[in-house]
Amino acid sequence: MGKSLKVGFICTGNSARSQMAEGFARYYADKFGKKVEVFSAGSNPSGYVHPLAVKVMEERGIDISHQKSKSLEDIPFDFLNVVVTLCGDAAESCPVVDGAKVIHWGLPDPAKVQGEKEERLKAFRVVRDEIEEKVKNLLEQL
């Protein structure tokens, strides 16, 4: 098998969606025996991984508590083979990468949901489940 593919999950804040995608991609790349380097970053990083993202990923047995919110400068952005943008709202600005295969998953930002904790957790779970399916499908195709 040749060199590994570099996959980046890019969002605006890098606190929830792209962090969950990074966690799932590492998990499934290992499970499927794929040589994939996984990164995530934000065009305007929040500086933290959302605690509810950590919690809903723990429910799947995946620990993302050690992950950090990163900017595009913190990852090998220009060397990515596949870039997945996860920005959902029209107001969000997803960056562009030349030379990489770009896939867009327009997902709502669960961090923006207001309300009781259980309502916010539900929003995180819905987005988590959609990200999990999309990441599995993506890795199966690589």
Protein Blocks (a to p, Z undefined) as FASTA:
>chain_A
ZZddddddddfkopmmmmmmmmmmmmmmmmnopacddddddfbdghiacfklmmmmmmno
pafklpccddfklpcfklpfbdcdfbfbfkbccdddehiacdddddddfklpgcdfklmm
mmmmmmmmmmmmmmmmmmmmZZ
